[in-house]
């Protein structure tokens, strides 16, 4: 897991740096004259056909992530149902005798997000709300674990296992919680990127 994090951080930094260096006109992006910087980079580097190929690869990657998350959520639903911790536990904890997977839990894991996505047909800003909730939800879920760990540390808990932070554990735990809370505030902070910027001219005489 640690090696995955190290490689992921390095790959993310490399990708971000490469995209920033490939932007043809940084001032235009900052001023808002080039709002689609990523598509401009891809078009300048690969042309129209290459850009579509990259988009296809990205879509396949997203679909792979969706399927893996759906599988993980279905197993989580099954685990809670198996321990009788959620409503409908009797049905959600059933295992298919043929495929040996929690079919009902898998169906629910796909149905609920589909119903949420259909809200976009009835509300104009549904997509923005869904994406914002999904992004913030991930941070909130992580910070619940971080806050729980900090609470346990304050009550005298000491982690066991091969990976321990030692005396830095409390400092890193607090730093992680502060960072997560600030990230949530930053995401939820209202912004109006489409609003016109008023400029006051001044004259001298």
C-alpha positions as CSV (number, residue, x, y, z in Angstrom):
1,X,0.0,0.0,0.0
2,X,2.8,2.4,0.8
3,X,4.5,1.7,-2.5
4,X,1.2,2.4,-4.3
5,X,1.0,5.7,-2.5
6,X,4.6,6.6,-3.4
7,X,4.1,5.7,-7.1
8,X,0.7,7.5,-7.2
9,X,2.1,10.7,-5.7
10,X,5.1,10.7,-8.1
11,X,2.9,9.9,-11.1
12,X,0.4,12.7,-10.1
13,X,3.2,15.3,-9.7
14,X,4.7,14.3,-13.1
15,X,1.3,14.5,-14.8
16,X,0.4,17.8,-13.3
17,X,3.8,19.3,-14.1
18,X,3.7,17.9,-17.7
19,X,0.2,19.4,-18.3
20,X,1.3,22.8,-16.9
21,X,4.4,22.9,-19.0
22,X,2.4,22.0,-22.1
23,X,-0.2,24.8,-21.8
24,X,0.5,27.0,-24.8
25,X,-0.7,30.3,-23.3
26,X,-0.6,30.5,-19.5
27,X,-1.8,34.1,-19.3
28,X,-4.9,33.3,-21.4
29,X,-5.8,30.5,-19.0
30,X,-5.3,32.7,-15.9
31,X,-7.4,35.5,-17.5
32,X,-10.2,33.1,-18.5
33,X,-9.7,33.6,-22.2
34,X,-8.8,29.9,-22.5
35,X,-11.3,28.1,-20.2
36,X,-10.6,24.6,-21.5
37,X,-6.8,24.4,-20.9
38,X,-6.7,20.6,-20.8
39,X,-8.5,20.1,-24.2
40,X,-6.2,22.8,-25.7
41,X,-3.1,21.0,-24.5
42,X,-4.3,17.7,-25.9
43,X,-5.4,19.2,-29.2
44,X,-2.0,21.0,-29.7
45,X,-0.1,17.8,-28.8
46,X,-2.1,15.1,-30.6
47,X,-4.4,16.9,-33.0
48,X,-8.1,16.2,-33.4
49,X,-7.9,12.4,-33.9
50,X,-5.3,11.9,-31.1
51,X,-7.5,14.0,-28.7
52,X,-10.4,11.7,-29.3
53,X,-8.2,8.7,-28.7
54,X,-7.0,10.1,-25.4
55,X,-10.6,10.9,-24.4
56,X,-11.6,7.3,-25.2
57,X,-8.8,5.9,-23.0
58,X,-9.9,8.3,-20.2
59,X,-13.5,7.1,-20.5
60,X,-12.4,3.4,-20.4
61,X,-10.4,4.3,-17.2
62,X,-13.5,6.0,-15.7
63,X,-15.7,3.0,-16.5
64,X,-13.1,0.7,-14.9
65,X,-13.2,2.9,-11.8
66,X,-17.0,2.9,-11.7
67,X,-17.1,-0.9,-11.9
68,X,-14.5,-1.4,-9.2
69,X,-16.3,1.1,-6.9
70,X,-19.7,-0.6,-7.6
71,X,-18.2,-3.9,-6.7
72,X,-16.6,-2.5,-3.5
73,X,-19.9,-0.8,-2.4
74,X,-21.8,-4.0,-3.0
75,X,-19.4,-5.9,-0.7
76,X,-19.8,-3.2,1.9
77,X,-23.6,-3.4,1.7
78,X,-23.4,-7.1,2.0
79,X,-21.0,-6.9,5.0
80,X,-23.4,-4.6,6.9
81,X,-26.4,-6.7,5.9
82,X,-24.6,-9.9,7.0
83,X,-24.1,-8.4,10.5
84,X,-27.7,-7.1,10.5
85,X,-26.7,-3.5,10.7
86,X,-28.9,-2.0,7.9
87,X,-32.5,-2.3,6.9
88,X,-33.4,-5.1,4.5
89,X,-30.5,-7.2,5.8
90,X,-32.3,-10.5,5.1
91,X,-32.4,-9.7,1.3
92,X,-29.2,-7.8,1.0
93,X,-27.1,-10.5,2.7
94,X,-28.1,-13.2,0.2
95,X,-25.4,-14.8,-2.0
96,X,-26.3,-16.1,-5.4
97,X,-25.8,-19.9,-5.6
98,X,-24.6,-19.6,-9.2
99,X,-22.3,-16.6,-9.3
100,X,-21.5,-16.6,-5.6
101,X,-21.8,-12.9,-5.3
102,X,-24.3,-10.7,-3.3
103,X,-26.6,-10.1,-6.3
104,X,-29.1,-7.9,-4.5
105,X,-26.4,-5.8,-2.9
106,X,-24.8,-5.4,-6.3
107,X,-28.1,-4.4,-7.9
108,X,-28.7,-1.7,-5.1
109,X,-25.1,-0.4,-5.6
110,X,-25.9,0.3,-9.2
111,X,-29.5,1.4,-8.9
112,X,-29.1,4.1,-6.3
113,X,-26.4,6.0,-8.2
114,X,-28.5,5.7,-11.4
115,X,-31.5,7.2,-9.7
116,X,-29.3,10.1,-8.4
117,X,-27.9,10.7,-11.9
118,X,-31.5,10.8,-13.3
119,X,-32.0,13.9,-11.1
120,X,-30.2,15.8,-13.9
121,X,-33.3,15.4,-16.1
122,X,-35.4,17.4,-13.6
123,X,-33.0,19.9,-12.0
124,X,-30.8,22.4,-13.9
125,X,-28.0,22.4,-11.4
126,X,-28.3,18.7,-10.4
127,X,-25.0,17.8,-12.0
128,X,-23.0,20.4,-10.1
129,X,-24.7,19.3,-6.9
130,X,-24.1,15.6,-7.5
131,X,-20.4,16.2,-8.3
132,X,-19.9,18.5,-5.4
133,X,-21.5,16.1,-3.0
134,X,-19.5,13.2,-4.4
135,X,-16.2,15.1,-4.0
136,X,-17.0,16.4,-0.5
137,X,-18.4,13.0,0.5
138,X,-15.0,11.4,-0.1
139,X,-13.3,14.0,2.0
140,X,-15.9,13.7,4.8
141,X,-15.5,9.9,4.8
142,X,-11.8,10.1,5.1
143,X,-11.9,12.7,7.8
144,X,-14.3,10.6,9.8
145,X,-11.5,8.0,10.0
146,X,-8.9,10.6,10.7
147,X,-11.0,12.1,13.5
148,X,-11.8,8.7,14.9
149,X,-8.1,7.9,15.0
150,X,-7.3,11.2,16.7
151,X,-10.0,10.6,19.3
152,X,-8.6,7.1,20.0
153,X,-5.1,8.5,20.3
154,X,-6.3,11.1,22.9
155,X,-7.8,8.3,24.9
156,X,-4.5,6.4,25.0
157,X,-4.6,4.2,21.9
158,X,-1.3,3.2,20.4
159,X,-1.3,1.7,16.9
160,X,0.2,-1.8,16.4
161,X,1.7,-3.5,13.3
162,X,4.7,-3.0,11.2
163,X,3.9,0.6,10.0
164,X,3.9,3.1,12.9
165,X,4.6,6.8,12.9
166,X,6.0,6.8,16.4
167,X,6.1,10.2,18.2
168,X,5.1,11.9,14.9
169,X,1.8,10.0,14.9
170,X,-0.1,12.6,16.9
171,X,1.3,15.5,14.9
172,X,0.6,13.9,11.5
173,X,-2.9,12.9,12.7
174,X,-3.7,16.5,13.7
175,X,-2.2,17.8,10.5
176,X,-4.2,15.4,8.4
177,X,-7.4,16.4,10.1
178,X,-6.7,20.2,9.7
179,X,-5.9,19.7,6.1
180,X,-9.0,17.7,5.4
181,X,-11.3,20.2,7.1
182,X,-9.7,23.1,5.2
183,X,-10.1,21.1,1.9
184,X,-13.8,20.5,2.6
185,X,-14.3,24.3,3.4
186,X,-12.4,25.1,0.2
187,X,-14.6,22.8,-1.9
188,X,-17.8,24.1,-0.4
189,X,-16.9,27.7,-0.5
190,X,-19.3,29.5,-2.9
191,X,-17.7,30.8,-6.1
192,X,-19.0,32.7,-9.1
193,X,-16.5,32.1,-11.9
194,X,-19.0,33.3,-14.5
195,X,-19.6,36.6,-12.9
196,X,-18.2,39.6,-14.6
197,X,-15.3,41.4,-12.9
198,X,-16.0,45.0,-12.5
199,X,-13.1,47.3,-13.2
200,X,-13.1,50.9,-12.1
201,X,-11.2,53.2,-14.3
202,X,-9.4,56.1,-12.9
203,X,-8.6,59.4,-14.6
204,X,-6.0,61.9,-13.6
205,X,-6.2,65.6,-14.5
